[in-house]
Amino acid sequence: MLAGLLCAVSALGAVAPQAVAAAPAVAVTRAASGSDGVQTAPASTALAPSAVAPRASGEVPRLVEAEALRIGQAAVGREVPDDVLLDRRGRRVRLTDYRGKPLLVSFIYTGCFQICPTQTKALLDAVKGLETLLGADQFNVVSIGFNQPFDDPQAMRAFAAQQRIQAPNWEFLSPPPAAVESLTRAFGFSYVATPAGFDHLLGVTVVDARGRIHAQVYGERLRSDQIGRPLRELLLAEPPGVQSTLAAMVERVRILCTKYDTDSGEYRYDYKLILELIGGLLFFGTMTVYFLLEWRNRLRSRKLSCTITPASGSAA
């Protein structure tokens, strides 16, 4: 019962600090992706030079994992740029158009035949697993192709079709070639071109509804709980907005009363906690009714006493 009461109290006033990075307990921080024959941008486009390991002549370029992670975490709290990109249909889209809801941002390149498709499929499974926790239409997802000019709208559309992604809240975007460096740097995303493709960070950037980077979640095979943790923080910290207070409270209680099921890889309702919450509310309701009845009975007794006293004095 106590846990249920705490759930109700937390739903009313739960606030998570903004721009706090989720601890990267996710294992993988980088991976070489790509395959032979893949078109890649020249090595001069490598982002965050400090994250590129020094190499002797003939050695393959690679990232320094710790430095790439540090650069990614340093981006937390930063406002995402207002760049104009193209969606997979060639329409102009601004990143600021996604404000108002949390946004998941994943950088990919379409010429990759192993790592990027695997990561995108894992992200798709994680997003599906969040349906119970978040409900419908609570956040957006964008995959951005950083290998320009090859990741154009047509290539991004084909990549989305190959991954069978048709979610209405998921879009695939192509930035202008000249904007790739500043865009990836703003998100703290590091990569370097190699003969086999690209060596780059694997993960998802979580952006809050105001357009600021809230957390970096790293890993090739992302799970619902890893992404759900920062999303839960954001949704509980957001003010009710146009929603009524009651509707906002119910939504927060619903989010709080879910837990991650490691067997199914999805969030599900914690019915034990829900029953405890109902029991707590019934207890408070019963006690409230009891005290109201007691107050009414005492008020009636006082009125009756005041009525009898003058009558008895007059008779005397």
C-alpha positions as CSV (number, residue, x, y, z in Angstrom):
1,M,0.0,0.0,0.0
2,L,2.8,2.4,0.9
3,A,4.4,1.9,-2.6
4,G,1.1,2.7,-4.2
5,L,0.8,5.9,-2.1
6,L,4.4,6.9,-3.1
7,C,3.5,6.2,-6.7
8,A,0.6,8.7,-6.5
9,V,2.6,11.3,-4.7
10,S,5.5,11.0,-7.2
11,A,3.1,11.3,-10.1
12,L,2.1,14.8,-8.9
13,G,5.5,16.2,-8.3
14,A,8.1,14.1,-10.1
15,V,10.7,16.3,-11.7
16,A,14.0,15.1,-13.3
17,P,16.9,17.5,-13.8
18,Q,17.2,18.6,-17.4
19,A,20.3,17.8,-19.5
20,V,21.5,15.0,-17.3
21,A,23.3,12.3,-19.2
22,A,22.2,8.8,-18.7
23,A,25.1,6.7,-17.4
24,P,26.5,4.8,-20.4
25,A,26.1,1.4,-18.9
26,V,25.5,0.3,-22.4
27,A,28.4,-1.8,-23.5
28,V,29.4,-0.9,-27.1
29,T,30.8,2.6,-27.7
30,R,32.1,2.2,-31.2
31,A,32.2,-0.2,-34.1
32,A,33.7,-0.3,-37.5
33,S,30.8,-0.4,-39.9
34,G,30.6,-0.7,-43.7
35,S,31.7,-3.2,-46.2
36,D,34.0,-3.5,-49.2
37,G,33.0,-1.4,-52.1
38,V,31.0,1.1,-50.1
39,Q,31.2,4.7,-51.2
40,T,32.5,6.8,-48.4
41,A,33.4,10.4,-47.9
42,P,37.1,11.3,-47.9
43,A,39.0,10.9,-44.6
44,S,39.3,14.7,-44.3
45,T,35.6,14.7,-43.1
46,A,36.5,12.9,-39.9
47,L,34.8,14.7,-37.0
48,A,36.3,15.6,-33.7
49,P,40.0,15.2,-34.6
50,S,40.9,14.7,-31.0
51,A,38.9,11.5,-31.1
52,V,40.9,10.0,-34.0
53,A,43.8,7.9,-32.9
54,P,47.2,8.8,-34.1
55,R,48.4,6.3,-36.8
56,A,51.5,5.5,-38.7
57,S,51.6,5.4,-42.4
58,G,49.5,2.5,-43.8
59,E,47.4,2.0,-40.6
60,V,43.7,2.1,-40.7
61,P,42.1,5.2,-39.1
62,R,40.2,4.5,-35.9
63,L,38.5,6.4,-33.1
64,V,39.8,6.7,-29.5
65,E,36.8,5.3,-27.7
66,A,37.2,7.2,-24.4
67,E,37.7,10.5,-26.2
68,A,34.7,9.9,-28.5
69,L,32.6,9.1,-25.5
70,R,33.8,12.2,-23.7
71,I,32.9,14.4,-26.7
72,G,29.5,12.8,-26.8
73,Q,28.8,13.4,-23.1
74,A,30.0,17.0,-23.4
75,A,27.2,17.6,-25.9
76,V,24.6,17.0,-23.1
77,G,22.7,20.2,-22.4
78,R,23.5,21.7,-25.8
79,E,20.7,23.1,-28.0
80,V,20.4,21.2,-31.3
81,P,21.1,23.4,-34.4
82,D,18.2,24.7,-36.5
83,D,19.5,23.1,-39.7
84,V,17.3,22.5,-42.7
85,L,17.4,18.9,-43.9
86,L,15.5,16.9,-46.5
87,D,13.2,14.0,-45.5
88,R,13.0,10.8,-47.6
89,R,10.4,12.5,-49.9
90,G,12.7,15.4,-50.5
91,R,10.7,17.9,-48.4
92,R,12.5,20.5,-46.3
93,V,12.5,19.8,-42.6
94,R,14.0,21.7,-39.7
95,L,15.1,20.0,-36.5
96,T,13.2,22.7,-34.6
97,D,10.0,21.3,-36.2
98,Y,10.3,18.4,-33.7
99,R,10.1,20.5,-30.6
100,G,7.2,19.9,-28.3
101,K,8.0,16.2,-27.8
102,P,11.1,14.2,-26.9
103,L,13.2,13.3,-29.9
104,L,15.5,10.3,-30.5
105,V,18.3,11.0,-33.0
106,S,20.4,8.2,-34.6
107,F,23.2,8.8,-37.1
108,I,23.6,6.2,-39.8
109,Y,25.0,5.7,-43.3
110,T,23.1,3.8,-45.9
111,G,26.1,2.1,-47.4
112,C,26.6,0.0,-44.3
113,F,25.3,-3.5,-44.6
114,Q,25.8,-4.8,-41.1
115,I,26.2,-2.5,-38.1
116,C,23.8,0.4,-39.1
117,P,21.0,-2.0,-40.1
118,T,21.4,-4.0,-36.9
119,Q,21.4,-0.8,-34.8
120,T,18.4,0.5,-36.6
121,K,16.5,-2.8,-36.1
122,A,17.4,-2.8,-32.4
123,L,16.1,0.8,-32.1
124,L,12.9,-0.2,-33.9
125,D,12.4,-3.1,-31.4
126,A,13.1,-0.8,-28.5
127,V,10.6,1.8,-29.8
128,K,8.0,-0.9,-30.1
129,G,8.8,-2.0,-26.6
130,L,8.1,1.5,-25.3
131,E,4.5,1.5,-26.4
132,T,3.1,0.5,-23.1
133,L,5.2,2.9,-21.1
134,L,4.7,6.0,-23.3
135,G,1.5,5.4,-25.2
136,A,1.0,6.5,-28.7
137,D,2.4,9.6,-30.2
138,Q,4.5,10.7,-27.2
139,F,7.9,11.1,-29.0
140,N,9.6,11.3,-32.4
141,V,12.5,9.5,-34.0
142,V,14.9,10.6,-36.7
143,S,17.7,8.8,-38.5
144,I,20.2,11.1,-40.1
145,G,22.5,10.0,-42.9
146,F,25.9,11.5,-42.3
147,N,27.7,10.1,-45.4
148,Q,26.9,12.9,-47.8
149,P,26.2,13.3,-50.7
150,F,25.5,9.5,-50.9
151,D,22.9,9.4,-48.1
152,D,20.4,11.5,-50.2
153,P,16.6,11.2,-49.7
154,Q,16.3,8.4,-52.2
155,A,19.0,6.3,-50.4
156,M,17.4,7.1,-47.0
157,R,14.0,6.1,-48.4
158,A,15.4,2.8,-49.6
159,F,17.1,2.2,-46.3
160,A,13.9,2.8,-44.4
161,A,12.0,0.4,-46.7
162,Q,14.7,-2.3,-46.2
163,Q,14.3,-2.0,-42.4
164,R,10.5,-2.1,-42.8
165,I,10.1,1.1,-40.8
166,Q,6.7,2.8,-41.5
167,A,6.1,4.4,-38.1
168,P,4.4,7.8,-38.5
169,N,6.7,9.3,-35.8
170,W,10.0,8.1,-37.5
171,E,11.6,10.0,-40.3
172,F,14.9,9.6,-42.2
173,L,16.7,12.9,-42.9
174,S,19.5,14.0,-45.3
175,P,21.5,17.1,-44.2
176,P,23.3,19.3,-46.8
177,P,26.9,18.1,-47.3
178,A,28.2,21.4,-46.0
179,A,26.2,21.1,-42.8
180,V,27.3,17.6,-41.8
181,E,30.4,18.6,-39.8
182,S,28.7,21.2,-37.7
183,L,25.6,19.0,-37.2
184,T,27.5,16.0,-36.0
185,R,29.7,18.1,-33.9
186,A,26.7,19.7,-32.2
187,F,25.4,16.2,-31.3
188,G,28.8,15.0,-30.1
189,F,28.8,12.3,-32.8
190,S,32.3,11.2,-33.8
191,Y,33.2,9.2,-36.9
192,V,36.2,8.6,-39.2
193,A,36.3,7.2,-42.7
194,T,38.1,3.9,-43.2
195,P,38.8,1.7,-46.2
196,A,35.8,-0.5,-45.1
197,G,33.4,2.3,-44.4
198,F,33.3,4.3,-41.2
199,D,34.4,3.9,-37.6
200,H,31.8,5.7,-35.5
201,L,29.9,5.8,-32.3
202,L,26.8,3.6,-31.9
203,G,23.9,4.9,-30.0
204,V,21.0,7.3,-29.8
205,T,20.8,10.9,-28.6
206,V,17.8,11.8,-26.5
207,V,16.6,15.4,-27.1
208,D,14.0,17.0,-24.8
209,A,10.9,18.8,-25.9
210,R,12.7,22.2,-25.9
211,G,15.4,21.1,-28.3
212,R,18.2,20.4,-25.8
213,I,20.3,17.2,-25.6
214,H,19.2,15.4,-22.5
215,A,21.2,12.1,-22.7
216,Q,23.4,9.9,-24.8
217,V,22.6,6.2,-24.9
218,Y,25.3,4.1,-26.4
219,G,25.2,0.6,-27.8
220,E,24.7,-1.5,-30.9
221,R,21.7,-3.4,-29.5
222,L,19.7,-0.9,-27.6
223,R,16.9,-2.1,-25.3
224,S,13.6,-0.5,-24.3
225,D,14.7,0.1,-20.8
226,Q,17.9,2.0,-21.8
227,I,16.0,4.4,-24.0
228,G,12.9,4.4,-21.7
229,R,14.8,5.6,-18.7
230,P,15.7,9.1,-20.1
231,L,12.3,9.3,-21.9
232,R,10.5,8.6,-18.6
233,E,12.5,11.4,-16.9
234,L,11.6,13.9,-19.7
235,L,7.9,13.0,-19.7
236,L,7.6,13.2,-15.9
237,A,9.5,16.5,-15.8
238,E,7.3,18.2,-18.5
239,P,4.6,20.6,-17.2
240,P,1.0,19.5,-17.9
241,G,0.6,22.1,-20.7
242,V,-2.8,22.1,-22.3
243,Q,-3.8,18.9,-20.5
244,S,-6.1,19.2,-17.5
245,T,-4.5,18.6,-14.1
246,L,-6.4,15.3,-13.7
247,A,-5.4,14.0,-17.1
248,A,-1.8,14.9,-16.5
249,M,-1.8,13.2,-13.1
250,V,-3.4,10.0,-14.6
251,E,-0.7,10.0,-17.4
252,R,2.1,10.3,-14.9
253,V,0.7,7.6,-12.7
254,R,0.4,5.3,-15.8
255,I,4.0,5.9,-16.7
256,L,5.2,5.4,-13.1
257,C,3.3,2.2,-12.7
258,T,5.1,0.3,-15.5
259,K,8.2,-1.8,-15.3
260,Y,10.6,-3.4,-17.8
261,D,10.2,-7.1,-18.5
262,T,13.6,-8.6,-19.4
263,D,11.9,-11.7,-20.8
264,S,9.8,-9.9,-23.4
265,G,12.0,-6.8,-23.8
266,E,9.0,-4.6,-23.3
267,Y,7.5,-2.4,-20.6
268,R,4.4,-3.8,-19.0
269,Y,2.0,-2.6,-16.2
270,D,3.0,-3.5,-12.7
271,Y,-0.4,-4.7,-11.5
272,K,0.9,-5.3,-8.0
273,L,1.8,-1.6,-7.8
274,I,-1.5,-0.6,-9.4
275,L,-3.4,-2.7,-6.8
276,E,-1.4,-1.1,-4.0
277,L,-2.2,2.3,-5.5
278,I,-5.9,1.6,-5.6
279,G,-5.7,0.2,-2.0
280,G,-4.0,3.4,-0.9
281,L,-6.6,5.6,-2.6
282,L,-9.4,3.6,-1.1
283,F,-7.8,3.9,2.3
284,F,-7.5,7.7,2.0
285,G,-11.0,7.8,0.6
286,T,-12.5,5.8,3.5
287,M,-10.6,7.9,6.1
288,T,-11.8,11.1,4.4
289,V,-15.4,9.9,4.5
290,Y,-15.1,8.8,8.1
291,F,-13.7,12.2,9.2
292,L,-16.4,14.0,7.3
293,L,-19.1,12.0,8.9
294,E,-17.6,12.6,12.4
295,W,-17.4,16.3,11.7
296,R,-21.0,16.3,10.6
297,N,-22.2,14.4,13.7
298,R,-20.3,16.7,16.0
299,L,-21.8,19.7,14.3
300,R,-25.3,18.3,14.7
301,S,-24.6,17.6,18.4
302,R,-23.5,21.2,18.9
303,K,-26.6,22.6,17.2
304,L,-28.9,20.3,19.3
305,S,-27.2,21.3,22.5
306,C,-27.6,25.0,21.7
307,T,-31.3,24.4,21.0
308,I,-32.0,22.5,24.2
309,T,-30.3,24.9,26.6
310,P,-32.5,28.0,26.1
311,A,-35.6,25.9,26.2
312,S,-34.7,24.4,29.6
313,G,-33.9,27.9,31.0
314,S,-37.2,29.3,30.0
315,A,-39.1,26.5,31.6
316,A,-37.3,27.2,34.9
